Amino acid sequence: MLQWRSEGTPSKVVPFGIVKRDPDVQSVGSLFGTMGIAMKFARNSEIFGEGEPADYIYQVVTGAVRMSKLMSDGRRQIGAFYLPGNLFGLESDEVHDFAAEAIGDCTVRAIKRSVLLAEAPCRARLVNELWAQTMQHLQRAQVHILLLGRKNAQERIAAFLLDMAARLSRSGDMELPMPRQDIADYLGLTIETVSRTLTVCSSANTTRSASTARRPATSP
């Protein structure tokens, strides 16, 4: 069962068992591609602000997006990063709890939440993908809570790098789309701690690679 609250209406429930199995099965990506509005944002531009009406749901096309909240004392907490293909702006309420900003130049597609909810009852694949992405968001939020509450600085950064490596689907060298200050605000650390730890990790990897390169080949 999938449930969201639409603008000005009670919560809408879409039971999985009665979703219409029409032959024109449409995925989230194809729906955003055909019905979504493409929007370009420059580096650090605001996509939507905290407390603004959650009238649209977004999908990252290129670049990366951060979700953040400013504390009363000026400190910033980043709650999530979204990469190409990810949906964001999925809210349980009618307003956004966090602000969304473009990390670098990025392109997103936006679709009215009411339109998406109207399409859901007759799009089985769409409902399944929305459910899967919602569960991924929840799982990452739970991991983030554990990371902030129980792990030290080195463990937080290691977990973050492993997560980014998996999400970027790259092996070997990895170019992170976000600056170190964003990483620090996501992990609840200072930028000095992030920079120092990343430098140590990079030096250790370089030393290990050099040692492996010098190791003589064994005879067959």
Secondary structure, 3 states (H helix, E strand, C coil): CEEEECCCCCEEEECHHHCCCCCCCCCHHHHHHHHCEEEEECCCCEEECCCCECCEEEEEEECCEEEEEECCCCCEEEEEEECCCCEECCCCCCECCCEEEECCCEEEEEEEHHHHHHHHHHCHHHHHHHHHHHHHHHHHHHHHHHHHHHCCHHHHHHHHHHHHHHHHCCCCCCCCCCCHHHHHHHHCCCHHHHHHHHHHHHHHHHHHHHHHHHCCCCCC
